[in-house]
Amino acid sequence: VFSLPLLSACRSIRVVCCFQFIPSSPLVLRKQESSKMPVLSEERKKELAATANAIVAPGKGILAADESTGTIGKRLATIGLENTEDNRRQYRQLLFTADKEVAKYLSGVILFHETFFQKADDGTPFVKLLQDQGIIPGIKVDKGVVKLLGTDDETTTQGLDGLAERCQEYYEGGARFAKWRCVLKIGGEKPTELAIRENANVLARYASICQMNGLCPIVEPEILTDGDHDLQACIDASERTLAAVYKALSDHHVYLEGTLLKPNMVLPGVSCTKKYTPEDVAAATVTTFQRTLPVAVPGVTFLSGGQSEIVATVHLNAINAYKATKPWGLTFSYGRALQASVLQAWKGKKENVKAAQDTLLHRARCNGLAALGKYTGEEAAGAAAQSLFVADHQY
């Protein structure tokens, strides 16, 4: 039995302990730390969100013209053209001086570093050519993939060093969005948790740096179609990857309303023997997003991933026509699937420039309709019907 004085003393001790605990409570610490954190201003948030929403405006998408010097050289080689700076400039000039109607279907163009600073024959910077048409200039900012030690040919993407300074330079030069590509593969144990986590964190770090410097980041975790895996395998890999990416973006305090996602469509491997309909692809893709993609993200700009021009358009249309809850804009960010038939129409000859530009306009119009779910098809012939798959594709 305790005496009243002893109970009173115990109460005093408890009171003192509680008093000493309060200053170190997590709530107080978070408040103290938050005052030191760099944050985006409301003005910057509005700018980033406006850019993201403009890019995924109904019926519009992106022309990805950000091929590296080596990659565009391979494309030019298919029409017998030497990979010189002026040939590269002439080709990009063809794209950026097409009929003004193309701006009805293209909201943005992703540029490569060299292209960003090039000019047309009359001295007009390419960036200004795009701006004058109401097309938003964007820039590829990653430095390519490197292998991860101890993995089965898995990779991460480099280029974070100096990224802030480069983003500042591009913003001052007129760019308003950026793109960074990470690559994952399916097969065996791939993608491993190591590869998923590493690439998710790299994408999140890139996105936060972009936003701090005024560029709306397009986050691109591409799962390659190399292999014979079925549709379910791609669903599983896509869900794991996107869940990790958006966890990392949250951890890095990225403002989701000022970002866009550039993923693969959920597709079987290119060597898979089982055939799937466009409706199967649409259901798998939309369901994957419903499980992993926050509503705060304004939209998705799909990569074509080696599909033929027509198949990429058909699949985009099926995704938009699919009856389900889809709170995001779902559109295109195509490189090969907008340019393959353009190159074949041009063939490096001045007399073919108009025909090539008409081809670009046609493909842009088709994909603009597909982004609305209103594409009704076209004749599956010529370059537009040819597969554009390249094993282990690199930009």
C-alpha positions, 0 to 999 in steps of 0.5 A, a space after each residue: 500500500 502506497 502512502 499519499 505523499 509517495 503517490 503525489 511524488 510519482 505524479 510529479 515525476 510523470 508531469 516532469 517527464 511529459 514536460 520534457 518530452 514535448 520539445 522533441 515531439 515529431 510534430 515540432 521537429 517537422 515544423 522546424 525542418 519545413 521552414 528550411 526546405 526549398 519549396 516551389 512558389 505558387 507562381 511556379 506551380 501555376 506555370 508548371 501545371 499550365 505547361 502540362 495541361 497545354 501539352 495534353 490538350 484534347 486532340 494534341 500530342 508531342 513530336 519526339 524529335 530528340 534523337 541523339 546524333 548517333 540515332 538520327 544517323 541511323 535513320 538518315 542512313 536508311 535513305 542513303 544520307 550522310 550523318 552531317 550536322 547540316 543534313 540533320 538540320 535540314 531534316 529537322 527544318 523540314 519537320 518544323 516548317 510543315 503546314 501550320 495546320 500541324 499545330 492543331 495536332 502537335 502541342 509540343 516538340 522534344 528537341 536534342 541539345 544540338 537541335 535546340 540551338 540550330 536555325 532555319 535557312 533564313 536564320 530563325 532559331 528552331 525554338 522560335 519557329 515552334 513558338 510562333 506556331 503555338 507549339 511548346 519547345 521541350 528538351 531531352 536532358 538525360 545522358 543515356 543509359 549505363 549498365 547496373 553492376 551485378 544485374 542481367 544487363 539492366 540499366 540506369 540513366 545518367 545525366 544528373 550532374 550539372 542538370 540544374 545549370 542545363 535546365 536554367 540554360 534551356 529555360 532561358 532559351 525558350 524550353 518549357 518542358 523536359 524529358 528523361 528516359 529510363 529503361 527496364 526489361 522483362 525476362 527471368 527475374 527482370 525487372 529486379 527490385 534494384 533496377 526499379 528502385 534505382 530508376 524510380 529515384 533517378 526519375 524523381 531526382 530529375 523531376 525535382 531539379 526540372 521543376 526548381 528550374 521552371 521545366 515541366 518534367 516528363 517522366 519516362 520509365 520505358 519497359 521494352 517489348 524485347 522478349 516473348 512475354 505475354 500481356 500479363 507479364 507486362 501488366 505486372 512489370 508496369 504496375 511494379 514500376 509505376 508504383 515505385 516511380 510515384 512513391 519516389 516522386 512523392 518522397 522527392 516532393 515533386 509537384 505532380 500537377 506539373 508533371 506528365 508521364 511518358 510510359 510504354 503502352 502495356 503490350 506483350 513482347 514482340 516475340 510473343 506467339 499469343 495475339 491480343 486485340 487493340 481492346 486487350 491492350 487498351 484494357 490492360 493499359 487503362 487498368 494498370 493506370 487506374 491502379 498506379 497513376 495518381 489523379 493529380 497527374 494531368 496526362 500521359 504521353 505514350 511512347 510508340 515503342 517500336 510499333 508501326 505507325 498505324 498500330 501505334 495510332 490504332 492502340 492509342 485510339 483504342 485506349 481513348 475509346 475504352 469505356 472506363 474512368 480515365 481522369 488523365 489526358 491520354 495522348 502521344 509522344 511519338 518519334 519513330 511512329 510520326 517520322 518513319 514514313 516522313 523520312 521515306 517520303 523525303 529521301 534527302 531531296 529538296 523536291 520531296 520536302 512538301 510531300 514529306 511535310 504532307 506525310 507528317 501532317 497526315 500522321 499528326 492528324 491521325 494521332 490527334 484523332 486517336 487522342 480523342 478516340 475518333 480515329 477510323 482507320 486508314 489503308 495499311 500500306 507502305 512505310 506506315 504499316 512497317 514495324 519499327 521495332 529495334 532490339 534494346 532500342 536506345 535514343 
